[in-house]
Amino acid sequence: MIVKHIRNLAVFSLMLLFGFYNQVSAHHTLLAGTSGAGGVQAHTQDSLVNILHFSKLYISKSDTVGIYTVMAKDAEFQNPVSNIINIGNYPYPVWIKTVVPSYIDLTKYVNILIDQPRLKQAEVYFVKDNKVLKKFEYNNYTLVASMENSGNLKTFKIPKDIIASNPVIYIKLHSDDVVISPVFISKSSNLLELFSLRDVFFGIYTGIMMIMFAYNLFLFFSVKDVSYLNYIFCILFTWLTQTTIQGYFDKYFYINSLWFNSISVILFSNLGLIASILFTKSFLNTKKNTPKLHTILNIMLVLTVISTIVLFMGYKKVSFIGMQVSIFGGSIVTFISALNAYYKKNFKPAGYYLASWSFLFIGMMIFILKDYEIIKYSIFSTYSVQFASVLEVLLLSFALADRINFFKNQNELAQKQALMALKENERLVREQNIELENKVNERTIELQNTNSSLNVALTNLKETQSQLVDAEKMAALGQLTAGIAHEINNPINFVTSNIKPLQLDIDDLKEIITRYEQIDYTSPNVNEQLQEIEAFKKQIDLDFINSEIENLLIGITDGAKRTAEIIRSLRNFSRLDEDDLKPIDLNEGLQSTLVLVRNSMPDNLKVIKDLGNLPKVECLPGKINQVFMNLISNAIQAIKSNGKNREEELLTIHTWYEENVVKISIKDTGTGMTDEVKHKIFEPFFTTKEVGEGTGLGLSIVFSIIEKHKGHIDVLSEVGQGTEFIITLPVNTK
């Protein structure tokens, strides 16, 4: 629908343009066609007459040369090599000297037209006998017609009082731009018709450009595509550039600034070029489709920006050259990018883009070649860029509209393909679901069988693990029982061995007591009886018996105390199965454990106890005592198996309190461990002992107990130097 509207608008616009062109071509020929007088005479009835057919030129050497100085240099005037003057080729003003030939009736051809609005200086002098009769001047870009007059230029009307004298006409022309400046004499009616047609063309051109500007601005707000935003700036600056070149911008938007008027054409051209490069990059997606050309376009963009900055710095000619290089180079790069997008990427809207830039490039080339006098100056060459820009705007509008349709079709195609793929996937999913369901059923049966086997194995494993744990407990209990039996046996034997001598001593004392009881104090031989008792005391050595009884009682008391200590330690340690948290003294637990394992200590083992002042710790007393028993027993076994036979081995027990935690260090001088062993010691069933000497569960149980108490255990070990276990327990484990 968008393309249809634009095409209808395009047909109407082209009809207007070509109708205008036919009217201009049918009624006006700006050039006489030949440089001879006969050629001029053939066109004096109804056309403009180019005065260069009968004029001479003088190129001044400075800006300050006046009319009288020029009149004195009559011998330096030369015949022109062309029917037009490229004023931009000369740094200083160009002077034209002409005498209207007799076959031209000045009473009819009373207007001089300098057909170039971009002149910095335009002065006309009417001279007779080396005397200036009349002078007209329009300097600083004021040759543009005012809004009250038709056309785009002011004319110089020859005064009636001067016509009869057939004066010599001197015309001074100067411009900073590279411009062509034909000079004509014409009838007023011819000029009026020419200016009217130019106004019509300006109106048509402006109307088309503004309609396309508004239409694409509307599309930008509708589709939010940045390409439309860049494109409307292309339209705007293209229109500003062309209307400034023709003088209509100064006519309708006069800005009283010599500086701005001098740079306006180059400024608008640079801004239009920047917008065109941005449009090309977004429309053709050069960053993705042609990365190398995208880089070149960025370089062209930077060059154009620099050219614009240089223009503001006052280097107008440098900026003009940079603009021409950017236009020429950018046109080639964009053309190649469009070819790539059209043929390689199959981006059909690029076809309109190619056509539009082809027309614009041809139009610019015709216009530039006209400036360098390679192509004849004519209505077509003069307005070639305007014609081309209209075609460009229309074709690029086609391109943008087709781009929407292209992406719409691509999207529909992608959706169709996605739908087909979705249906195919759905079919595959159904088939796979059926197959998967069958496999799942088969696998489910296998898993059920496997699960049953695993449950049996798990049950067996739990039973085995329970048996191993019980075995570990029984092993600890056996070790504990052996130690207790040995420890209790010594003091009991000591007590038992003292009973017999104590009994004998008591019997002797009883004998003495019996004899004292049997004394007959009425008998005369009392003294003899007492002497017999004294003799018996000496016989049994009563003093020795008293001393021996005292020593035997001390020995029995010591044995009883040692037995009581062992019983107390056993009672403390026997809380193995308590499941309630209780605040206990860990130092007491360590002391009890050391008592119980004392029997297993070698003779050369020295126990160093550095027990700090600890707060009571909430824990499971039996479990913690089991930890102490395992670690201390392992330390004793490691010392026994180090094979060094040192005079003294050390078992160091150190406790301390810091930052709300209690730490217990159990350090030995045993065999030590490698890093590999150290990393595995807490794994269940891992042991370095000989077969039958351990289950490998001791340290695993220790680790789980400490972890259950929210503590941790660290191991420091070095082969041949010993091992240190550091237990860290929080004071409150809740």
C-alpha positions in Angstrom: 0.0 0.0 0.0 2.8 2.4 0.8 4.6 1.7 -2.4 1.4 2.2 -4.4 0.9 5.7 -2.8 4.5 6.7 -3.5 4.3 5.5 -7.1 1.1 7.5 -7.8 2.9 10.5 -6.3 6.0 9.8 -8.4 4.0 9.6 -11.7 2.3 12.9 -10.9 5.6 14.6 -10.0 7.4 13.4 -13.1 4.6 14.6 -15.3 4.9 18.0 -13.8 8.7 18.0 -14.2 8.8 16.9 -17.8 6.0 19.2 -18.7 8.0 22.1 -17.3 11.1 20.9 -19.1 9.3 20.7 -22.4 8.0 24.2 -21.9 11.4 25.6 -21.2 13.0 23.7 -24.1 10.3 24.8 -26.5 10.4 28.6 -25.7 14.0 29.3 -24.5 17.5 28.5 -25.6 19.9 30.2 -23.3 22.9 29.9 -25.6 22.9 31.1 -29.2 24.5 27.8 -30.3 27.5 29.3 -32.2 30.0 31.9 -31.5 29.6 33.7 -34.8 27.5 36.7 -35.6 25.2 34.8 -37.9 24.4 32.4 -35.1 23.5 35.3 -32.9 21.3 36.9 -35.5 19.4 33.7 -35.9 18.2 33.9 -32.3 17.6 37.7 -31.8 13.9 37.4 -32.5 12.7 35.5 -29.4 15.7 34.3 -27.3 18.3 35.5 -24.8 21.5 36.7 -26.4 24.8 35.7 -24.9 27.0 38.8 -25.0 30.2 36.7 -24.9 29.7 36.3 -28.6 30.8 39.9 -29.1 32.8 40.6 -25.9 36.4 40.5 -24.6 37.7 39.5 -21.2 40.3 40.9 -18.8 41.4 39.0 -15.7 42.5 41.6 -13.0 45.4 41.0 -10.8 43.8 42.3 -7.6 40.5 43.1 -5.9 41.1 46.8 -5.9 41.3 47.4 -9.7 38.7 50.1 -10.6 36.9 50.9 -13.8 39.2 53.6 -15.0 42.3 51.4 -14.5 40.5 48.7 -16.5 39.6 51.1 -19.3 43.3 52.0 -19.5 44.2 48.3 -20.1 42.1 48.0 -23.3 45.0 46.3 -25.1 45.0 43.4 -22.5 41.4 42.4 -23.1 41.2 39.1 -25.0 38.6 37.2 -26.9 36.9 34.5 -24.7 37.6 30.8 -25.5 34.1 29.8 -24.5 30.5 31.2 -24.4 30.5 30.9 -20.6 32.8 32.0 -17.9 34.0 29.8 -15.0 34.5 32.5 -12.5 35.8 30.1 -9.9 38.9 29.5 -11.9 40.1 33.0 -11.1 41.1 34.4 -7.7 40.4 38.0 -8.7 37.5 39.7 -10.5 36.8 39.0 -14.2 36.0 42.0 -16.4 33.9 41.8 -19.6 34.0 44.5 -22.2 31.3 44.5 -24.8 29.8 46.8 -27.5 26.3 45.7 -28.6 26.4 45.1 -32.3 24.1 47.1 -34.6 22.0 44.1 -35.5 20.7 43.9 -32.0 18.0 46.5 -31.2 18.8 47.9 -27.8 15.3 49.5 -27.7 14.0 45.9 -27.4 16.9 44.1 -25.7 17.1 46.4 -22.7 17.9 44.0 -19.9 21.3 42.5 -18.9 21.0 39.2 -17.1 23.9 37.8 -15.2 22.6 34.2 -14.7 24.4 33.3 -11.5 23.1 34.1 -8.0 26.3 33.0 -6.2 28.3 36.2 -7.1 30.2 38.1 -4.5 30.5 41.0 -6.8 28.4 42.0 -9.9 28.9 45.5 -11.3 27.8 46.9 -14.7 29.3 50.2 -16.1 28.0 52.1 -19.2 30.9 54.0 -20.6 31.1 56.6 -23.4 34.3 58.4 -24.4 36.1 57.1 -21.3 33.4 58.5 -19.1 31.1 56.4 -16.9 27.5 57.3 -17.8 25.8 54.8 -15.4 26.8 52.2 -12.9 24.9 49.3 -11.3 26.3 47.1 -8.6 25.0 44.2 -6.5 27.8 43.0 -4.1 27.9 40.5 -1.3 25.4 38.0 -2.8 22.7 40.6 -3.3 22.0 39.7 -7.0 19.2 37.5 -5.8 15.7 38.8 -6.6 13.5 40.1 -3.9 10.3 38.4 -2.9 8.2 41.1 -4.7 9.8 40.2 -8.1 9.5 37.0 -10.1 12.4 34.7 -10.8 15.6 34.2 -8.8 17.8 37.1 -10.1 17.9 40.8 -10.4 18.5 42.3 -13.9 20.4 45.3 -15.1 18.0 47.5 -17.2 19.7 49.7 -19.7 18.5 53.3 -19.2 16.7 54.8 -22.2 18.8 57.9 -22.3 21.9 55.7 -22.7 20.7 53.4 -25.4 21.0 56.0 -28.1 24.7 56.6 -27.3 25.5 52.9 -28.0 27.8 52.8 -24.9 30.6 50.4 -24.1 29.5 48.0 -21.4 32.0 46.9 -18.7 30.9 44.1 -16.4 32.8 43.1 -13.3 32.2 39.6 -11.9 33.7 37.8 -8.9 32.8 34.8 -6.7 34.5 32.6 -4.1 32.6 29.6 -5.5 33.3 27.5 -8.5 30.4 28.8 -10.6 29.5 29.4 -14.2 28.2 32.9 -15.0 26.7 33.3 -18.5 25.7 36.9 -19.3 22.7 37.7 -21.5 20.8 40.6 -23.0 17.2 40.0 -23.4 13.8 41.4 -23.9 11.7 42.1 -20.8 9.0 39.7 -22.0 11.6 36.9 -22.5 12.9 37.4 -18.9 9.4 37.5 -17.4 8.5 34.2 -19.1 11.8 32.7 -18.1 11.5 33.8 -14.5 7.9 32.6 -14.3 8.9 29.2 -15.5 11.8 29.1 -13.0 9.3 30.0 -10.2 7.0 27.3 -11.4 9.8 24.8 -11.4 10.9 25.9 -7.9 7.4 25.5 -6.7 7.0 22.1 -8.2 10.5 21.0 -7.0 9.9 22.4 -3.5 6.4 20.8 -3.4 7.7 17.4 -4.3 10.5 17.6 -1.8 8.4 18.9 1.0 5.6 16.3 0.4 8.2 13.5 0.4 9.8 15.1 3.6 6.4 15.2 5.4 5.4 11.7 4.1 8.6 10.1 5.2 8.5 12.0 8.5 5.1 10.5 9.1 6.5 7.0 8.3 9.3 7.6 10.7 6.9 8.3 13.6 4.9 5.3 12.5 7.6 2.6 12.0 10.3 4.1 14.2 13.0 3.1 11.7 16.1 5.3 11.9 16.6 5.0 8.2 13.6 7.3 7.7 15.0 9.8 10.1 18.3 9.9 8.1 16.4 10.0 4.9 14.2 13.0 5.8 17.5 14.9 6.6 18.8 13.9 3.2 15.7 15.4 1.6 15.9 18.5 3.7 19.6 19.3 3.0 19.3 18.3 -0.7 16.5 20.8 -1.1 18.4 23.5 0.9 21.5 22.9 -1.3 19.7 23.1 -4.6 17.6 26.1 -3.7 20.6 27.9 -2.4 22.5 27.2 -5.6 19.6 28.6 -7.6 19.2 31.6 -5.3 15.7 30.8 -4.0 16.8 30.2 -0.5 18.3 33.7 -0.2 15.2 35.1 -1.9 12.7 33.6 0.6 14.9 33.0 3.6 17.3 36.0 3.4 19.9 35.9 6.1 21.8 39.2 6.4 25.2 37.6 6.9 27.9 37.7 4.4 29.7 34.9 6.2 26.7 32.6 6.1 25.9 33.4 2.5 29.4 32.6 1.4 29.4 29.2 3.0 25.8 28.1 2.8 26.1 25.9 -0.4 29.1 24.0 0.9 27.6 23.8 4.4 24.3 22.4 3.2 26.1 20.0 0.9 28.3 18.7 3.7 25.3 18.2 6.0 23.4 16.5 3.2 26.3 14.2 2.6 26.5 13.3 6.3 22.8 12.4 6.3 23.3 10.4 3.1 26.2 8.4 4.6 24.2 7.7 7.8 21.2 6.7 5.7 23.3 4.4 3.5 24.8 2.7 6.6 21.4 2.1 8.2 19.5 1.2 5.0 22.0 -1.2 3.6 23.1 -2.4 7.0 26.7 -2.1 5.9 28.2 -2.9 9.3 26.9 -6.5 8.8 26.8 -6.9 5.1 30.0 -5.1 4.0 32.2 -4.4 7.0 35.2 -3.1 4.9 33.0 -0.7 3.0 31.3 0.3 6.2 34.8 1.3 7.5 35.4 3.4 4.3 32.0 5.0 4.8 33.0 5.9 8.3 36.2 7.4 7.0 34.1 9.4 4.5 31.9 10.5 7.3 34.8 11.7 9.4 36.3 13.5 6.3 33.0 15.3 5.7 32.8 16.3 9.4 36.3 17.6 9.2 35.5 19.4 6.0 32.6 21.1 7.7 34.8 22.1 10.7 37.4 23.5 8.3 34.6 25.5 6.5 33.7 27.1 9.8 37.4 27.9 10.4 37.4 29.9 7.1 39.1 27.5 4.7 36.3 27.5 2.2 38.2 26.2 -0.8 39.8 23.4 1.2 36.3 22.4 2.5 35.0 22.6 -1.1 37.7 20.2 -2.3 37.0 17.8 0.7 33.3 17.9 -0.1 33.9 17.0 -3.8 36.2 14.1 -2.8 33.7 12.8 -0.2 30.8 13.0 -2.7 32.8 11.3 -5.4 34.3 8.6 -3.1 31.1 8.1 -1.1 29.1 7.7 -4.3 31.4 4.9 -5.5 31.5 3.2 -2.1 27.7 3.3 -1.6 27.2 2.1 -5.2 29.4 -0.9 -4.5 27.6 -1.5 -1.1 24.2 -1.4 -2.9 25.5 -3.9 -5.6 26.7 -6.2 -2.9 23.4 -6.0 -1.0 21.3 -6.5 -4.2 23.3 -9.4 -5.8 25.0 -11.1 -2.9 22.6 -10.5 0.0 19.5 -10.7 -2.3 18.2 -7.4 -0.7 15.7 -6.3 -3.4 15.1 -2.8 -2.1 18.8 -2.1 -2.9 17.7 -2.1 -6.6 15.8 1.1 -6.1 18.8 2.4 -4.1 21.1 1.6 -7.1 18.8 3.4 -9.5 18.4 6.5 -7.3 22.2 6.9 -6.7 22.8 6.2 -10.4 20.5 9.0 -11.4 21.9 11.4 -8.8 25.5 10.5 -9.7 24.8 11.1 -13.4 23.0 14.4 -12.5 26.0 15.5 -10.4 28.5 14.5 -13.1 26.5 16.5 -15.7 26.4 19.5 -13.4 30.1 19.3 -12.6 31.2 18.7 -16.2 29.0 21.7 -17.1 31.0 23.8 -14.6 34.2 22.7 -16.3 32.7 23.4 -19.8 33.0 19.8 -20.9 29.2 19.6 -21.3 27.3 22.4 -23.0 25.6 24.9 -20.7 21.9 24.4 -21.1 18.6 24.2 -19.2 19.1 20.5 -18.8 22.7 20.7 -17.5 21.7 23.6 -15.3 18.9 21.8 -13.6 20.4 18.3 -13.9 20.9 17.9 -10.2 17.4 19.0 -9.4 15.9 16.6 -11.9 18.2 13.8 -10.5 17.4 14.7 -6.8 13.7 14.4 -7.5 14.2 11.0 -9.1 16.5 10.1 -6.2 13.9 11.1 -3.6 11.2 9.2 -5.3 13.3 6.1 -5.9 14.6 6.1 -2.3 11.0 6.4 -1.1 10.3 3.3 -3.2 13.3 1.7 -1.6 12.2 2.4 1.9 8.7 1.3 1.3 9.9 -1.8 -0.5 12.3 -2.4 2.5 9.2 -2.5 4.7 7.6 -5.0 2.4 10.9 -6.9 2.0 11.2 -7.3 5.8 7.5 -8.1 6.0 7.9 -10.8 3.4 11.0 -12.0 5.1 9.2 -12.1 8.4 6.2 -13.9 6.9 8.6 -16.4 5.2 10.5 -16.9 8.5 7.2 -17.4 10.3 6.0 -19.8 7.6 9.3 -21.7 7.9 9.1 -21.5 11.7 5.6 -22.9 11.5 6.7 -25.7 9.2 9.6 -26.4 11.5 7.3 -26.3 14.5 4.9 -28.8 12.9 7.8 -31.0 11.9 9.1 -30.7 15.4 5.7 -31.5 16.8 5.6 -34.7 14.6 9.0 -35.7 15.7 8.2 -34.9 19.3 5.1 -37.2 19.1 7.1 -40.0 17.6 9.9 -39.5 20.1 7.3 -39.3 22.9 5.9 -42.7 21.8 9.4 -44.1 21.5 10.4 -42.4 24.8 7.4 -43.7 26.6 8.2 -47.3 25.5 11.8 -46.8 26.6 10.6 -45.2 29.8 8.4 -48.2 30.6 11.3 -50.6 29.8 13.6 -48.5 31.9 11.1 -48.2 34.7 10.9 -51.9 35.0 14.7 -52.1 34.9 14.9 -49.4 37.5 12.4 -51.1 39.7 14.4 -54.3 39.6 17.6 -52.3 40.2 15.9 -50.4 43.0 14.9 -53.6 44.7 18.4 -54.9 44.4 19.8 -51.6 45.7 17.4 -51.7 48.6 18.6 -55.1 49.5 22.2 -54.0 49.1 21.5 -50.8 51.1 19.9 -52.9 53.9 22.9 -55.2 53.9 25.2 -52.2 53.8 23.5 -50.6 56.8 23.6 -53.8 58.7 27.3 -54.2 57.8 28.0 -50.6 58.7 26.1 -51.0 62.0 28.1 -54.2 62.7 31.4 -52.4 61.9 30.5 -49.5 64.2 29.6 -52.0 66.9 32.8 -53.8 66.2 34.7 -50.5 66.6 32.8 -49.9 69.8 33.6 -53.4 71.0 37.2 -52.9 70.0 37.3 -49.7 72.1 35.5 -51.5 74.9 37.9 -54.4 74.7 40.9 -52.0 74.8 39.2 -50.2 77.7 38.5 -53.4 79.6 42.1 -54.6 79.2 43.4 -51.3 80.5 41.0 -51.2 83.4 41.8 -54.8 84.3 45.5 -54.1 84.4 45.1 -50.8 86.2 42.8 -52.3 88.8 44.8 -55.5 89.2 47.9 -53.6 90.5 46.3 -51.9 93.5 44.1 -54.9 94.2 47.2 -57.2 94.2 48.9 -54.7 96.5 45.9 -54.8 98.9 45.7 -58.6 98.7 49.4 -59.1 99.4 49.2 -56.8 102.5 46.2 -58.7 104.0 48.2 -61.8 105.1 51.0 -60.0 107.0 48.4 -57.7 108.5 46.4 -60.8 109.6 49.6 -62.3 111.3 50.4 -59.0 113.0 46.8 -58.7 114.2 47.0 -62.3 115.5 50.1 -61.4 117.5 48.3 -58.4 119.0 45.3 -60.5 119.8 47.7 -63.0 121.6 49.1 -60.2 123.7 45.6 -58.9 124.5 44.5 -62.5 125.4 47.5 -62.9 127.8 46.7 -59.6 129.5 43.1 -60.7 129.9 44.3 -64.1 131.5 46.4 -62.4 134.3 45.2 -63.4 137.8 45.8 -60.3 139.8 45.0 -62.3 143.0 47.7 -64.7 142.5 51.0 -64.1 144.1 52.8 -64.7 140.8 51.4 -61.7 139.0 54.8 -60.3 138.3 55.9 -63.6 136.8 52.8 -63.4 134.5 53.7 -59.9 133.5 57.2 -60.8 132.9 56.1 -63.6 130.6 54.0 -61.2 128.6 56.9 -58.8 128.3 59.1 -61.7 127.2 56.5 -62.5 124.5 56.4 -58.8 123.3 60.1 -59.0 122.9 59.8 -62.3 121.2 57.4 -61.0 118.6 59.0 -57.5 118.4 55.9 -55.5 119.2 57.4 -52.2 118.0 58.1 -53.7 114.5 54.6 -55.1 114.4 53.1 -51.7 115.2 55.2 -50.1 112.5 54.5 -52.9 110.0 50.7 -52.6 110.7 50.9 -48.8 110.0 52.8 -49.4 106.7 50.4 -52.1 105.6 47.4 -49.9 106.3 49.1 -47.1 104.3 49.6 -49.5 101.4 46.1 -50.7 101.5 44.8 -47.1 101.6 46.9 -46.2 98.6 45.6 -49.2 96.7 42.1 -48.3 97.6 42.5 -44.7 96.4 44.0 -45.9 93.1 41.1 -48.3 92.6 38.7 -45.5 93.4 40.4 -43.2 90.8 40.1 -45.9 88.2 36.4 -46.5 89.1 35.7 -42.7 88.9 37.4 -42.4 85.5 35.5 -45.5 84.3 32.2 -44.0 85.5 33.1 -40.7 83.7 33.9 -42.4 80.5 31.0 -44.8 80.7 28.5 -42.1 79.6 29.0 -43.3 76.0 25.3 -43.6 75.1 24.0 -40.4 76.6 22.1 -38.4 74.0 21.4 -35.1 75.9 23.6 -32.1 75.7 25.2 -31.3 79.0 27.8 -28.7 80.1 30.9 -30.6 81.0 34.6 -29.9 81.8 36.6 -31.2 78.8 39.8 -31.2 80.9 38.2 -33.8 83.2 37.3 -35.9 80.2 40.9 -35.8 79.0 42.2 -36.7 82.4 39.8 -39.7 82.7 40.8 -40.9 79.2 44.5 -40.7 80.0 43.9 -42.7 83.2 42.1 -45.4 81.2 44.7 -45.7 78.5 47.7 -45.5 80.8 48.2 -49.2 80.7 48.8 -49.0 76.9 51.5 -46.4 77.1 55.1 -47.4 76.5 57.6 -46.9 79.3 59.4 -44.1 77.3 56.3 -42.1 76.7 56.0 -38.8 78.6 52.6 -37.2 78.7 52.7 -33.4 78.8 49.5 -31.8 80.0 49.0 -28.1 79.3 45.3 -27.8 80.3 44.0 -24.2 80.2 41.1 -22.7 82.1 38.1 -23.8 80.1 34.5 -22.9 80.4 32.1 -25.8 80.4 31.1 -26.8 76.9 27.6 -28.1 76.0 28.1 -31.4 74.3 27.4 -35.1 74.4 29.8 -36.2 77.1 30.1 -39.9 76.0 30.7 -38.9 72.3 33.4 -36.4 73.2 35.1 -38.9 75.5 35.0 -41.4 72.5 36.8 -38.7 70.4 39.5 -38.3 73.0 39.9 -42.1 73.4 40.2 -42.6 69.6 42.7 -39.8 69.1 44.9 -40.5 72.2 44.9 -44.3 71.4 45.9 -43.5 67.8 48.7 -41.3 69.1 50.0 -44.0 71.4 49.9 -46.6 68.5 51.7 -44.1 66.2 54.4 -43.6 68.8 54.8 -47.4 69.3 55.1 -48.0 65.6 57.5 -45.2 64.7 60.4 -47.7 65.0 62.9 -45.1 66.3 63.4 -46.4 69.9 64.0 -43.0 71.3 64.7 -42.5 74.9 61.7 -40.3 75.3 58.5 -40.0 73.2 56.1 -37.2 73.9 52.3 -37.0 74.0 51.2 -33.4 74.4 47.7 -32.5 75.5 47.0 -28.8 75.2 43.6 -27.0 75.7 42.8 -23.3 75.5 39.8 -20.9 75.1 39.6 -18.2 72.5 36.7 -16.2 70.9 33.8 -18.3 72.3 35.4 -21.6 71.1 37.4 -24.2 72.9 40.4 -25.8 71.3 42.0 -29.2 72.1 45.4 -30.2 70.7 46.5 -33.8 70.8 50.1 -34.0 69.5 52.4 -37.0 69.2 55.9 -37.8 68.1 54.8 -40.8 66.1 55.2 -41.8 62.4 53.4 -38.8 60.9 51.5 -38.9 57.6 51.9 -38.0 53.9 49.6 -35.4 52.3 47.9 -38.2 50.4 47.1 -40.1 53.6 46.1 -36.9 55.4 43.4 -36.2 52.8 41.9 -39.7 53.3 42.1 -40.4 57.0 38.5 -39.3 57.7 37.1 -41.5 54.9 35.2 -44.5 56.2 37.1 -47.8 56.1 40.4 -46.1 55.3 43.2 -47.3 57.6 47.0 -47.6 57.5 47.1 -50.3 60.2 47.7 -54.0 59.5 44.8 -56.2 58.6 42.9 -57.1 61.7 44.2 -54.2 63.8 41.5 -51.7 62.9 38.2 -51.2 61.0 39.0 -47.8 59.5 36.0 -46.3 61.2 37.6 -44.6 64.2 38.5 -41.3 62.6 35.4 -41.3 60.5 33.3 -41.5 63.7 35.5 -38.8 65.3 34.8 -36.5 62.3 31.1 -37.1 62.4 30.9 -36.5 66.2 32.8 -33.2 65.9 30.7 -32.1 62.9 27.5 -33.0 64.9 28.8 -30.6 67.6 29.2 -27.8 64.9 32.9 -27.9 65.3 35.8 -28.8 63.1 39.0 -30.8 63.3 42.4 -29.8 61.7 45.3 -32.1 61.1 48.9 -31.1 61.0 51.3 -33.8 60.1 54.8 -34.4 58.8 56.3 -37.8 58.0 58.8 -38.8 60.7 57.9 -35.9 62.9 54.5 -36.7 64.3 50.9 -35.6 64.0 48.8 -33.0 65.7 45.0 -33.0 65.8 43.4 -29.7 66.7 39.7 -29.9 67.7 37.6 -26.7 67.7 34.3 -26.8 69.6 31.9 -23.9 70.2 31.0 -23.3 73.8 27.3 -23.4 73.0 26.4 -25.9 70.3 22.7 -25.1 70.2 
